[in-house]
Amino acid sequence: MMRAKGFQYAFTAKELAYFLFSRRSCPDCGGRMDRRRAFSTETSNDLFDIDGLFASSAEVKAYYYVYACPSCHRRYTLSELVNRTEEKSP
């Protein structure tokens, strides 16, 4: 197994705002959601520049966040929650 040489977080501006400032309530039942960090194991031939070190994407862990509601057992990614709040707002 190849050891990771770096990590990556990818947020849009709206996702970052939701991550930092929004309440973690389930859009379906209104319960409090738990935030968990996960990482992607997808590989491609792209190269990432990590502090002057070029590494293939197989050597870079791509982290993302998953929100889970213990009440209704639904799971959402950060981008899904942002899209749902944009649909609700007038």
PEWO-V686905 format. One record per backbone hydrogen bond with DSSP energy under -1.0 kcal/mol. NH is the residue of the N-H (numbers start at 0). CO is the residue of the C=O. E is the energy in kcal/mol with one decimal. If there is no record, write none. Layout:
NH_CO_E / NH_CO_E
This chain:
4_58_-3.7 / 5_58_-1.2 / 7_60_-2.1 / 15_11_-2.3 / 16_12_-2.1 / 17_13_-2.3 / 18_14_-2.7 / 19_15_-2.3 / 20_16_-2.7 / 21_17_-1.4 / 24_22_-1.6 / 25_30_-3.3 / 29_25_-1.3 / 32_23_-2.6 / 33_67_-3.1 / 35_65_-2.8 / 37_63_-3.0 / 39_61_-3.1 / 47_54_-2.5 / 49_52_-3.0 / 52_49_-2.2 / 54_47_-2.0 / 56_45_-1.6 / 58_55_-2.2 / 59_56_-1.3 / 60_5_-2.3 / 62_7_-2.5 / 63_37_-2.5 / 65_35_-2.9 / 66_75_-3.6 / 67_33_-2.6 / 68_73_-2.6 / 72_68_-1.5 / 75_66_-2.9 / 77_64_-1.2 / 80_76_-1.8 / 81_77_-2.0 / 82_78_-2.2 / 83_79_-2.1 / 84_80_-2.1 / 85_81_-2.0 / 86_82_-1.8 / 87_83_-1.5 / 88_84_-1.8
